[in-house]
Amino acid sequence: MKAHIKYFLTIIFLIIFPKAVNGNIQIKIGLLAPFTGEFQNIGESVFRSARIALNKINNNNISILPRDTQGNNIETLKHVEELYIQGVRIFIGPVFNKNLKGLEKFKDAYFLSLTNKILNNPKNVISAGINARSQFNAIKKYQKLNDLESTLILIPKKDYKEEIEQAIKESNLKVKKVFYYDIEPTKLTKQIEKVTKYQIRKQNLEDEIKRIENSDEENKERKLENLNKRDTLGKIGYDSVVIADFDESLKSVTTSLLYTDVSPKKIKFISLNQWFDETLFKETASQPIGFPSVNKENFENFKKEFRKFYASDPSQLSLITYDLVGLIYYLLLQNEFELTDNFFKKENKFKGISGIFQIKNKKINHELNFYIVDQDSFIEIF
């Protein structure tokens, strides 16, 4: 049976769950984040969003206990041990995938980590970040909308390579070729030349110019004029390219594609979740370029609310934290504030401010929107 979508952190709670909760029941949620050190801003933002969510819930039966992981595994385990002794069995965090090591020994505890990596995690860790599988499911939907049959996937030789490979496999994405590239600029351009058959297409142009020059064809001069305006001749064999990269590395790849005479005017450019990075507006030659993401309108509304409380912008992970507090509260109400072994196993769909996401067998997948960067706008496709 198709799961119904649940809405949480709204007044609907008062309608659906009028039954009062036993005043003696107390649920404590551990919040594991870096409140000092290099990633202090992320930790503070995550904690603040959890407070906003908790204030909206307004239920004294639930509380959040923040602990500073300092972004390292030793501190993470120390604080988990401390809270575990106090009876805490639900944790939001850790933030980083590298801090998950060792959590498997707390077998009856659940960790809703903010990481987007899902492979090789402890069995009691639920990755709540925007994972690659969710992103490629959205890209697959975009493929269908545009009848894309020949997609080139460009994957950087980075530590998340296996996550991308698994996501492509599980999404059943239509892929013509997967190509791995070095992020070092001196190697990158040569590799992009290879996968796009740049030298062949360049030679095709030179050969065609020579052929026309030596021919008696009509409109010879006009044909030569048109050919001399081109950089290459011939198709690259793809109707779309997915670049599994971010920030400056993404821009390096699009620059290399443009250099090899592959532009978004000829084939669809697609990247992974860019979190509405407005620096992409400046990359006009690489537009339009599409990407899957959370719902932009909801994200903007959340940022406005966050600014009202704290006069600062939230981190991207704050949005996910806010939804996780609502998710935990909803499941607690469903289970009469009893934490059972099936707590995160039952299939359900929920609608938070990040959009719709599904939880099943201790896994979270997001149903993402899709946006196109064109000039100074993020245009919603679905």
NORNORDA-V490504 format. One record per run of one state. SS is the DSSP state (H for helix, E for strand, L for the rest). FROM is the first residue (numbers start at 1). TO is the last residue. Records with the same first field share a line. If there is no record, write none. Layout:
SS: FROM-TO + FROM-TO
//
This chain:
L: 1-4 + 8-11 + 17-26 + 34-39 + 58-61 + 69-72 + 86-89 + 93-96 + 100-102 + 106-109 + 114-124 + 128-131 + 146-150 + 157-160 + 172-176 + 182-184 + 196-197 + 214-219 + 229-239 + 245-246 + 260-267 + 272-277 + 283-283 + 287-288 + 294-295 + 311-315 + 335-347 + 353-354 + 361-362 + 368-368 + 375-376 + 381-382
E: 5-7 + 27-33 + 62-68 + 90-92 + 110-113 + 125-127 + 151-156 + 177-181 + 240-244 + 268-271 + 289-293 + 348-352 + 355-360 + 363-367 + 369-374 + 377-380
H: 12-16 + 40-57 + 73-85 + 97-99 + 103-105 + 132-145 + 161-171 + 185-195 + 198-213 + 220-228 + 247-259 + 278-282 + 284-286 + 296-310 + 316-334
//
